[in-house]
Amino acid sequence: MLKVYLAGRISGLSYDEAIGWRNKVIDEFAGMNIELINPMRQKTYLSGEKAIKEIYPNTTCSGSKAIYNRDKFDVQRSDVILVNWDTAGDNRMIGTCCEIGMAAILNKMILLVDSKQGGDGELVHPFTNEPSIIFKSMKDAIKFIKSLI
């Protein structure tokens, strides 16, 4: 079974924004032989958040060590990392960049969606550009993943 980790910005987004695109991807693969690994799983306690903080120290899944270790575990057990760069806006995505780095070191396939730029050689930094297959739309990335199943 193909395992795909859904990477992208969480902090600074509302709960609905953080889960919205991920739920659409999950719906695209319903009934298919694929496991989608969602870093927002078991985090419904954030459902009232208008801007998710980087950490929630008194929670099971959102403390600093929990976020780091669970996301690292998820990247390690995944075959493919699907990165939604479109969630970045004008903000940095330190966690997502670290996940890309981990995935690259572990020789995982990295699919990066950037609708603003897209295409080989278009991203602003070689540490995101070089290890990634870049797509201009989530639709194209999903189509590619379906070709892997």
N, C-alpha and C positions, 0 to 999 in steps of 0.2 A: 504494500500500500504506500503510495506517494504521500509524504508529509511536507506540508507547506506552512511556514511561519509567516504571519501577517505583521510585518514591521511598518512602523510609521509613527508619527507624532502622537503623543497622548497628553503630556503636560501642556497646560495653556488652553486646551480645547475643552468644550463642554463634554459631558458624558455622551450625549447624543452624537456629537461630531466624532468622538473617538470610536464609537461602536458602529456608526452609520455605514461607512465604506466597508468595514470588515463584515458586517452582516450581509451587505449586497454580494460580496465575494462568496461568503458561505452559502447564500441562496443559489448562486451560479453553479455550485458543485453538488447541490443536494442530490442524494441517491447515487453518487459516483464513488468509485473506489479511491477516495482521497481523504486524508486527515488534514484539516485546517487547524492550525495551532494559533489561538487567539490570545494575545497577552492581556486582553480585557476580561477574560473568563474569570468567574468568581469575584467580580468587582462591582456587583450591582449596588453595593453600599455607596458608590460614587454617583449614583443616578441623579442626585439633586445638584451635582456640581456644575457651575456655569464656566469655571476655568479650573481644570484638574491641576492640583499641585504636583510638584515633582515627587514628594514622598508624603506618606501618612504614617508616622511612626508607630501608632498604636493599632495597626491593622495586621492581619495575617499575610495578605498578599501585596501590600503597598508600602511596607517599610523599606528602607534603603537596601538592606541585605537581601530581603525577599525579592525585590524587583531585580536586582543584579543577578542573583543566583538562579531564579526561576527563568528569566529571559535567556541567560547563558545556557541553561539546561535545554530550553526550547530550541535555541539555535543549534546546539549540538545534536539533538535528536531529529532535526529536520533534514530533508533532502534539498529543499528549495526555500529561499528566503524571498518573499514577495514584498518589496519596499514601495510604499506609497509616498514618493517624494512630494507629491502635490499637497500633502498635509502640512508641509513645512511653513508655507507662507513666507514671511520675512524673518522667521525665527530659526534659531539653531535647533538641531535635533541631535543632541549629544548622545542619548541612548541609542537612537537609530544608527548613528554613525559608528558607534561601538559594536552594534550588532552586525553591521556590514563588515567591519574589520574582523570580528570573530569568525563570521561565515567565510570570509576570504581565506583566513588561516586554516580553517577546517576543510577547505576545498568544496564548499557548498555552492550550488548554483544560485546566483543572485540575479533577480529580475527587478529592475528599477523602473518605476513609472514616473515620468516627468513630462506632463503635457505641455509645459511651457517651452521646453527645449527638445528633448528626445533626440534619438539618433546617435550614432557613434561619434565620440569626441566632443560632444556638445556641453557636457557638464563642466562646472567650474573647477572641479578638483579631481586630480588623478586617483585619489584614494576612494572616491565613489565611482568614478568613470571606469577605471581599468578592470576591476573585478566583476563588473555588472554587464548584463545584457539590458539595453535601455529600450523602453517602449514609450511611445507618445500617448498611449491611452491604457487604462485598466482593461478595457475590452480586448485589446491586442495581447496584453500579458496573460489574461485568462485563456484566450485562444491558444497561446503557446503552451501553457500548463496542460490544457486538455490534450495537446499533441503528445505529451509525455506519458500520459496514462495508458 
